[in-house]
Amino acid sequence: MSYTIINPADETVVETVEHLGPEQTDAAIARAVTAQRAWARVSPQDRARLLRRFAEAVDADIETLARLETKNSGHPITQSRGEAAQVRDVLEYYAGSPERLIGQQIPVTGGVDVTFHQPYGVIGVITPWNFPMTIASWGFAPALAAGNAVVLKPAEWTPLTSIRLQRLALDAGLPEGLLQVLVGRGSVVGERFVTHPDVGKIVFTGSTEVGRRIMAGAAEQVKPVTLELGGKSANIVFEDADIERAAATAPYSVFDNAGQDCCARSRLLVQRSVYERFMEHFEKAVASVVVGDPLDERTEVGPLVTLAHRDRVASFFDDSTPVAFRGSRPDGPGAWFAPTVVTPSREDRIATEEIFGPVVAVLPFDDEADAVRLANDSIYGLSGSIWTENLGRALRVAQEVQSGALSVNSHSSVRHSTPFGGFKQSGLGRELGPDAPLNFTETKNVFISTE
């Protein structure tokens, strides 16, 4: 079985890739088991050295990776370069981990007690189509650093940069079978990761619906999972905020990557007393967002990933949808959707469900308590922003909003050096940050009698 990749900007054919079946998936997992046993015996210094070489290989290949991502996913070229650079940075960061996976010596009576961090073995990483190579690196870099092998299933729509990264890993000297990219359907390859007894842990990024199924399937073997799922994050603007700055930056909190971001602040909560003033500035900011050819250096927002996904985003709209204003979009072929601002009621589907497109719902609130109540009125809790000049309010609201990654007077959610993950149905566990390699190990306790 094969899949033909279409450039979402112009609908031209990019490449056809072959999908693996169950037998090929099992064979790859068997190779990973063998490779991992050897990798676990490699000294921490040498594991670190090979990961640094992998980072160097990515650094030398940034332009190739970026152009591949832009053709496959429609990301603006400047964004794609940043994503490739993030893969390099993540690898460099976790190259420092193998020599720092330090256990403990715990005081006990009658002997010495020590702990070790031992790798699970084979890690199954299942990645989404919105940020294919960066999210892949969040899984494979700390997993490899901790001594595991990785089998990586990219999303069916966007496998090309993951395939390229596997080649770069081999070129850098990582052993055959240690990092394998298995292209195929989730119901075949991904499902086998869940059911195969030699896959010790699953790392999944994608929809909450699929995450629930993976969690349920992994429970059959009591297999650990890390899940990074959906979001409907709030961007909260209080009356004492810098309104002009908050409005100028708001488009980039939700329209970056054409809104295809689980961290997108797709609910914009504005205090009623400054609502009209904010919307005046916001309309100008949305109009200035550059939507166009992803290969143009000036482009800020590209197309949606496929025509099918564009149709899904469009399905949220009908003649009764309260559209306040829209940005621009190119004419002609391509999966284009103009940045769109809507002003629905709090209960409307467009204000509660994850759209995963360049659409933001603006909702007024009355006071701090109302803002917190509205922000938390969601099954999701992934990210969010708080705009205020009052430090006490910023800290109060940050503590009360049920989200895993919040920023004050900015829209930053993800740094490779800090933990990332969600509350509620936005996920389970944390990725990135200094402790990520520990999440790919089991702690073994050993007591040595001295009597």
C-alpha positions in Angstrom: 0.0 0.0 0.0 1.2 3.5 -0.8 0.4 7.1 -0.1 0.9 10.0 -2.4 2.0 13.3 -0.8 0.5 16.4 -2.2 2.0 19.9 -1.7 -0.8 21.8 0.1 0.3 25.1 -1.3 -0.3 24.3 -5.0 -1.7 20.7 -5.1 1.3 19.3 -7.0 2.5 15.7 -6.3 5.6 15.7 -4.0 6.3 12.0 -3.6 4.7 8.6 -3.1 5.8 6.6 0.0 5.2 2.9 0.7 3.3 1.9 3.9 4.5 -1.0 6.0 2.4 -3.9 7.1 2.2 -5.8 10.3 5.0 -8.3 9.4 7.4 -5.5 8.5 6.5 -3.6 11.7 7.2 -6.7 13.8 10.6 -7.2 11.9 11.5 -3.6 12.7 10.7 -4.0 16.3 12.8 -7.1 16.5 15.8 -5.2 15.0 15.2 -2.5 17.6 15.3 -5.0 20.4 18.7 -6.2 19.2 20.1 -2.7 18.6 18.9 -1.6 22.1 20.7 -4.3 23.9 24.0 -3.2 22.3 23.2 0.5 22.8 22.6 0.0 26.5 26.2 -1.4 26.8 27.7 1.6 25.0 29.4 3.9 27.6 27.6 7.1 28.5 30.4 9.2 27.1 30.1 7.4 23.7 26.3 7.7 23.6 26.7 11.4 24.3 29.3 11.7 21.5 27.1 10.0 19.0 24.1 12.2 19.9 26.2 15.3 19.4 27.3 14.0 16.0 23.6 13.5 15.1 23.0 17.1 16.1 25.8 18.2 13.9 24.4 16.2 11.0 21.0 18.0 11.5 22.7 21.4 11.7 24.4 20.8 8.3 21.1 19.7 6.8 18.8 22.4 8.1 18.0 23.9 4.6 17.2 20.5 3.1 15.0 19.6 6.1 13.3 22.9 5.9 12.4 22.7 2.2 11.2 19.2 2.6 8.9 20.2 5.5 7.6 23.2 3.5 6.7 21.0 0.5 5.2 18.3 2.6 3.4 20.4 5.3 3.0 23.9 3.8 4.9 25.5 6.7 6.4 28.9 5.8 10.1 28.4 5.0 11.3 30.6 7.8 9.2 28.5 10.2 10.5 25.3 8.8 14.1 26.4 9.3 13.3 27.2 12.9 11.8 23.7 13.4 14.9 22.0 11.9 17.0 24.1 14.2 14.9 23.0 17.2 15.6 19.3 16.3 19.3 20.2 16.5 18.9 22.0 19.8 17.0 19.2 21.3 19.6 16.7 20.3 22.4 18.9 21.7 20.5 19.4 25.0 19.9 15.6 25.6 23.4 14.7 24.5 24.4 16.0 27.9 22.1 13.4 29.6 23.8 10.0 29.3 26.5 11.0 31.8 23.9 12.6 34.2 21.4 9.8 34.7 22.4 9.6 38.3 20.8 7.3 40.9 20.7 7.7 44.6 22.3 6.2 47.7 19.7 6.0 50.3 20.5 5.6 54.0 19.2 2.3 55.4 19.9 0.0 58.3 22.1 -3.0 57.8 23.5 -2.3 54.4 23.7 0.1 51.5 20.8 0.9 49.2 21.3 2.3 45.7 19.0 3.1 42.8 19.7 2.8 39.1 17.8 4.3 36.1 17.5 1.5 33.5 16.0 2.0 30.0 12.6 0.5 29.1 14.1 -1.1 25.9 12.1 -0.1 22.8 10.1 3.1 22.8 7.2 3.5 20.3 6.9 7.2 19.3 3.8 8.2 17.3 3.9 11.8 16.0 1.3 14.2 14.5 1.3 16.0 11.2 1.4 19.5 12.5 5.1 19.7 13.6 6.5 16.4 12.3 10.2 16.7 12.9 10.3 18.8 16.1 7.8 16.6 18.0 9.6 13.5 16.8 12.8 14.8 18.4 11.0 15.5 21.7 10.5 11.7 21.8 13.6 10.1 20.2 16.3 12.4 21.7 15.7 11.8 25.4 14.7 8.2 24.7 18.0 7.5 23.0 20.0 9.4 25.6 18.5 7.1 28.3 19.6 4.0 26.4 16.5 3.0 24.5 15.9 2.2 20.9 13.1 4.0 19.1 10.6 3.0 16.5 8.9 6.1 15.1 5.7 6.3 13.2 5.1 9.6 11.6 1.7 10.8 10.6 0.6 9.4 7.2 0.4 12.9 5.6 3.8 14.1 6.7 6.5 11.5 6.8 9.3 13.1 4.8 11.4 14.9 7.4 11.2 11.9 9.7 12.6 9.7 7.0 15.3 12.2 6.4 16.2 12.3 10.1 16.6 8.5 10.2 19.1 8.8 7.3 21.0 11.6 9.2 21.2 9.4 12.3 22.8 6.6 10.4 25.2 9.0 8.7 26.2 10.3 12.2 27.1 6.8 13.2 24.1 5.7 15.3 23.8 1.9 15.0 21.4 0.3 12.5 18.0 -0.5 14.0 18.4 2.0 16.9 16.2 4.7 15.3 13.8 3.4 12.7 11.0 5.4 11.0 8.1 3.1 10.1 5.7 4.7 7.6 2.2 3.4 7.7 -1.3 3.7 8.9 -2.1 4.3 12.5 -4.4 1.3 12.6 -1.5 -0.9 11.4 1.8 0.4 12.6 0.7 2.5 15.5 -1.7 -0.3 16.8 1.2 -2.7 16.7 3.3 -0.4 18.9 0.5 -0.6 21.4 0.0 -4.4 21.3 3.6 -5.6 20.7 5.1 -6.9 24.0 8.6 -5.8 23.1 7.6 -2.1 22.9 8.1 -0.9 26.5 6.5 2.5 26.3 4.3 4.6 24.0 4.8 8.3 23.4 1.9 9.8 21.4 1.0 13.3 20.2 -2.3 13.8 18.5 -6.0 14.0 19.0 -7.6 13.3 22.4 -9.9 10.7 20.7 -7.0 8.7 19.5 -5.1 9.2 22.7 -7.9 7.6 24.7 -7.8 4.5 22.4 -4.0 4.2 22.8 -4.3 4.6 26.6 -7.0 1.9 26.7 -4.9 -0.5 24.5 -1.7 0.0 26.5 -3.6 -0.8 29.7 -3.9 -4.4 28.4 -0.2 -4.9 29.1 0.0 -2.2 31.8 2.3 -0.3 29.3 3.2 3.2 30.3 2.2 6.1 28.0 3.0 9.8 27.6 0.2 11.6 25.8 0.2 15.1 24.4 -3.3 15.7 23.1 -5.8 18.4 22.1 -6.3 21.9 23.3 -8.6 24.9 23.3 -6.3 27.3 25.1 -7.3 30.7 26.4 -5.5 34.0 25.8 -6.7 36.2 28.7 -6.5 40.0 28.3 -7.2 42.0 31.4 -8.1 45.7 31.4 -4.8 46.7 32.9 -2.8 45.0 30.2 -0.9 46.8 27.4 -3.8 46.5 25.1 -2.0 47.6 21.9 0.8 45.0 22.5 -1.7 42.3 23.5 -3.7 42.9 20.3 -0.6 43.1 18.0 0.7 39.7 19.2 -2.6 37.9 19.5 -2.7 36.8 15.8 0.6 34.9 16.2 -0.8 33.1 19.3 -3.4 31.4 17.2 -2.6 31.8 13.4 1.0 30.5 13.5 1.2 27.3 11.5 -2.2 28.2 10.2 -3.7 27.4 13.6 -2.6 23.8 13.4 -1.1 23.8 16.9 -2.5 22.1 20.0 -1.1 25.2 22.0 -3.0 27.7 19.8 -4.8 30.3 21.9 -8.0 29.7 20.0 -10.2 31.3 22.8 -9.4 35.0 23.2 -10.9 36.2 26.5 -11.0 40.0 26.7 -12.3 42.0 29.7 -15.5 43.7 28.8 -14.3 47.2 29.8 -11.6 47.2 27.0 -13.3 44.9 24.6 -14.1 47.4 21.9 -10.7 49.1 22.1 -8.9 45.7 21.9 -11.0 44.6 18.8 -10.1 47.8 16.9 -6.4 47.0 17.3 -6.9 43.3 16.8 -8.6 43.8 13.4 -5.7 45.8 12.2 -3.2 43.2 13.4 -5.1 40.4 11.7 -5.2 42.3 8.4 -1.4 42.7 8.5 -0.7 39.0 8.8 1.0 37.8 5.6 -0.6 34.7 4.2 0.9 33.3 1.1 3.5 31.2 -0.8 5.4 29.2 1.9 8.6 29.5 0.0 8.4 33.3 0.1 10.6 34.6 3.0 8.0 37.2 3.9 5.2 34.7 4.4 3.9 34.3 8.0 1.1 31.8 7.5 0.8 29.1 4.9 -1.9 26.7 3.8 -3.5 24.0 5.9 -1.9 20.6 5.6 -4.4 19.0 3.2 -7.5 19.8 1.3 -9.4 17.3 3.5 -8.3 19.1 6.6 -9.3 22.5 5.1 -12.8 21.0 4.5 -12.9 19.9 8.1 -12.1 23.4 9.3 -14.7 24.9 7.0 -17.3 22.5 8.4 -17.4 24.6 11.6 -19.0 27.5 9.6 -22.4 28.1 8.2 -24.5 31.2 7.4 -25.2 31.9 11.1 -21.6 31.9 12.3 -20.8 35.3 13.8 -17.7 36.2 11.8 -16.3 39.5 13.0 -13.5 39.9 10.4 -11.1 37.8 8.3 -7.6 38.2 7.1 -6.4 37.4 3.6 -5.7 34.2 1.6 -4.3 33.6 -1.9 -6.6 32.7 -4.8 -6.1 29.6 -6.8 -5.2 26.0 -5.9 -4.1 25.0 -2.4 -5.5 24.2 1.0 -6.0 27.9 2.0 -8.1 29.2 4.7 -8.1 32.9 5.7 -7.4 33.8 9.4 -10.9 34.2 10.9 -12.1 35.9 14.0 -15.6 34.9 15.4 -17.6 36.3 18.3 -19.8 33.3 19.3 -21.6 32.6 22.6 -19.7 30.7 25.3 -21.6 27.5 24.5 -21.2 27.5 20.7 -19.4 24.6 19.2 -16.9 26.9 17.6 -16.0 28.2 21.0 -15.6 24.9 22.7 -14.3 22.3 20.2 -10.7 22.2 18.9 -10.8 23.4 15.3 -7.1 23.1 14.5 -7.2 25.9 11.9 -6.7 29.6 11.8 -9.9 30.5 13.7 -10.2 32.3 17.0 -13.3 32.8 19.2 -13.3 36.2 21.1 -15.3 36.0 24.3 -15.8 39.0 26.7 -15.5 38.5 30.5 -16.5 40.7 33.5 -13.9 40.3 36.2 -11.0 38.1 37.3 -13.2 35.3 38.7 -15.2 35.2 35.5 -12.0 35.0 33.4 -10.8 32.1 35.4 -14.1 30.3 35.3 -14.4 30.8 31.5 -10.7 29.7 30.9 -11.3 26.5 32.9 -14.7 25.7 31.2 -13.1 23.2 28.9 -12.2 19.5 28.8 -8.7 20.7 27.7 -5.9 22.3 29.7 -2.7 22.5 27.6 -1.4 26.1 27.4 -2.5 29.7 27.6 -1.5 33.3 28.1 -2.3 36.0 30.7 -2.0 39.7 29.8 -1.8 42.0 32.8 0.6 44.6 34.3 -0.4 43.4 37.8 2.1 40.8 39.0 -0.1 39.6 41.8 -3.0 39.0 39.4 -0.6 37.3 37.0 0.5 34.8 39.7 -3.0 34.3 41.1 -4.5 33.6 37.7 -1.6 31.4 36.6 -2.2 29.2 39.7 -5.9 29.0 39.1 -6.0 28.3 35.4 -6.0 24.6 34.8 -3.3 24.4 32.1 0.1 22.8 31.9 2.1 25.6 30.2 1.2 29.3 30.8 3.0 32.5 29.8 2.5 36.0 31.1 2.6 38.9 28.6 3.8 36.5 25.9 2.7 33.4 24.0 5.6 31.1 24.7 4.6 27.5 25.5 7.5 25.2 24.4 11.1 25.4 25.3 13.3 22.3 25.1 14.8 23.1 28.5 11.4 23.2 30.3 8.7 20.6 30.9 5.7 20.5 28.6 2.3 18.8 28.8 -1.3 19.2 29.7 -4.0 19.0 32.4 -7.3 17.2 32.0 -7.9 15.7 28.5 -4.9 17.5 27.0 -2.7 14.7 28.0 -0.8 12.6 30.5 2.9 13.0 31.6 5.5 15.6 30.5 7.9 15.9 27.7 11.1 18.0 27.4 12.9 19.7 30.2 15.8 18.3 32.3 13.9 15.3 33.6 12.7 13.9 30.2 15.3 11.1 30.0 14.2 9.8 33.4 10.7 9.4 31.9 12.3 6.8 29.5 13.7 4.7 32.4 12.6 2.5 35.2 14.0 3.0 38.7 15.6 -0.1 40.1 16.3 -0.3 43.8 19.2 -2.5 45.0 19.9 -3.3 48.7 23.4 -4.7 49.6 23.6 -6.2 53.1 26.7 -5.3 55.1 25.9 -7.8 57.9 
